[in-house]
Amino acid sequence: MGASDGRSPGRHNDNQPSSVKKESKGEKMALCAVGGATLAYILYKWYQRPTTSHEEELKETEEIEEATAEFDEYRKGNSNKVLALGLPASGKSSMVARFIYDEAKTEYEPTNGFNIKNMSMDGKTVEIWEIGGSMSKYWYTYLPGTGVLVFVIDASDSSNFPAVRLELQKLFDNDGLKLEKTKFVLLLNKQDLTGGSLDKDTINSILPNESCMKDHVVKIVQTSLLQATVDEFNTIKNTVLELLYQ
């Protein structure tokens, strides 16, 4: 889901002022920004592409993989990336809005692409990447460099639980995320519509098997992004940031 601000989907990068950094670090951040812009443009053009032949599709896939590998070189050793994934209408845009602006918005349009927001926290720049739920088959291209993956789940829609479990299984089994020791936050959203927190058995029915989760730190949070107080959401935010900089 994306905020209905009238802008076309793509890379939305809101930079907030941060403290003065050493020149070498500034140069590194500049390289990351250039690499990120290049990768974002290629991925966006890929998603918006017209139907192509099999040969053209293979060539475009190779271009994406090359751009991703190049971007990874810029990001090496820099795990300041929080990636927000989830099925359509789960509340990803609400999470990003609360994280960056501490705003709870009720009107959103589906995110047809992705958004990137920057925030400064304790002198560090944190990147929040939100990827559209309809792009699940391309999620793997956004995984490299992820410090914390927040998977947002609509806890009020049990009909989607099997699909959620399947997507989580793929993510926990991803070799790249295992290698980078990516931490997970499973955010069970829309508690205001469920009448309260989900019980342990229901949560276990959503989670993949424990054997594929053992390689990751996993935190489970139950909330309503729409109704959570500032203090309640700050607790969630601090959980994510603590995992990011462990």
N, C-alpha and C positions, 0 to 999 in steps of 0.2 A: 504494500500500500504506500502511496506517496502523498504528500501534502498537496492540497488543491490550490497551488499558488500560481497556476497559469503558465508555468515554465514547461518547456518540452523536456522529456526524460533524458537522462544522460548524467554526466558528471557534474554534480552541484557541489562546489567546494567553498564552504564558508570559513574563512580564516579569522580567528580572533587574535588580538594582540597577545604576545607572549614576552617573557623576559628576554633580555639581551643574552645571546649565546656566543660561545667562542666561535671564531671564524671557521675553523675546521668543521665544526658541527653544522654551522650555517650552510657551508658549501655542500655538506652531505645532504641536508634537508632540501637544498635547491635541486640537487641531482635526483632525489626521490620525487620531488614535485614534477620535474621534467619527465622522468620515466613514467610516473603515474599518469600524467596527462596523455602521453603517447599510448600507453596501454589502454587507458579508458576510451580514447578515441577509436582505437582499432576494435575493441570489444563492442562498443556501441554500434559501429558500422556493421560489424558481423551480425549483431542481433537484428538490425534494420534491413539486412540485405534482402534482395529479391531471390526468388527460387533460382538455384544454379544447378549446373550439371555436377555429376559425382566428382569429376576431375577438378572442377573449380572449387568445390566444397573442400576437397582434400588440401588444395593449395591454401585456402583461407584458414583451415585448421592449423596448418603448419605455420602460417604467419602469426596466428594467435599464440601458439606455443613458443615461437621464437621471441615474441614481444614479452610474454610472461617470464621467460627465462632471463631476458635482459633486465626486466624490472626487478627480478629477484636479486640480481647482483647489486643493484642500488640499495635494496632493503636488507641485505645480509647483515645479521647482527642487530637489526633494529625491529623489535617485536612490539611496536606501538599500535598495532592494528587490531581493532575490534570489528569482527564480521557478524552482521545480523542476518540470519537466514530464517526461513519458515514458509509454510504453505501460504497461498494467497489469503488475505483478510485475517491474518493471525494477530497483527498488531505491531509489525516491525517499524512502521513509520511513527507510530505512537511512542515506541520505545526510544527511537532516535530523537524525537521532539522533546521528550522528557529529559533525555540525557544531555542534550545540547542547550535547550532553551528553558527547561523545566516547565513546559507547556503541555497541557492535556487537550488535544484537539479531537473533535467528534466527526469532522468531515474529511475524508481522504478519497483519493482516486488511486486505482491500482498502479504500482510502480512498474512501468514498462521499460525496464532497463535497470539502472542502479543509481544510487546517490552516495556521495562521499562528503562527510562533514568533518571539520577539524575543530578541536577544542584544546585549550591550554589548561593543564592541571598540574599544580605544584612545579611550574617551570618546565613541564614536559608537554610535547604535542602528541595528542591522541587522535588517531584517525578512526572514524566510525563509518564503516562501509555497510550500506543496506542494499541487498540484491533482491530483485523482484521474485516473488514466489513462482510466477509462471516461467521463470528461467532456470528451473531446478536442474535440467539436463546440462546446463552450462556452469553450474555452481563450482565445479572442480577447477575452472580457470581462475577463480577468485580466492582459492584456498591458500596459496603460498604466502608466507609471511604473516599468517594469522596468529596473534598471541592468545586472544580469547575469542571463541565462537559462541555467540548468543543465539540459541535456537528458540524462536518465539512460537508458542503453541496456543491455539484457541482451545482452552480447556472446556468451553461450553459446547463444543461440537464433537461428540464422541464418534460420529460417523467418519471423521477424518483421522482417528487414532491409528488405524492400520497403515495409512499412507505416511503419517508422521513417523511411525516405528520403522518403516522401510527406508525413509530418507535418513533417519538417524543411524540406521545400520550401515548405510553407505558411507556416511561421514566418519563414524568411529572406525571403520575398516580401512579408511584412506591411509595409504602408506606415508604420504607426505605429512599429514597431520600427526601421525604417530612419531615420525622422525623429528618434527619440530616440537613435540610434546605440547601441542595445543591444548589449552584448558577449555572446558565447556561449561556454559551456564544454560540450563534448560528452564526457560521462563514460561511458566504455565499462566497464561493471561486470561482475562475476562472472568475473574472470580466473582464479579458482581452479578454475572448471569448464571453461575452454577449453584448459588445458594451457600457457598462456603468452599473451603479447601477440598481438593480431591483426596480420597483415602489412599492408603498405601497400595492396595490391590489394583486400583484403577491406574495409579502412576506406573506400577510395574508392568501393566498391560501395554503401556505406551513405550517403555524403554526396550531397547534391543537386549540381547543376551549379555550377561555380565562379562563373558570372556573377551568380547570386543571392546568393552569399556575399561578394562583393567589398565590400559596404557595411558589413560588420561585422568586428570583431575576433573571431577564432575560435581557441579553444584546445582541443586534443584530449588527454584524459587517460585512461590505461588503468590500472585498479586492481581490487581486490576489496574492496568496502566491508566485507565480513565479516571479512577477514583482514588488512587493511592495519594496520601498526603505527601508534602515535601519531605518530611522526615522519613517516611516509609520508602519513598523512591531513592532518597540519598543512601539508605542502607543497601539497596540493590546496586546503585552506582558504585559505592565503595567496595562491594563484593567483586564487581567486575574489575575495578582498577587495582585492587589488591592482588587478584589473580594475574593481571597483566604484568605487574612489576615484581612478582615473587622471584 
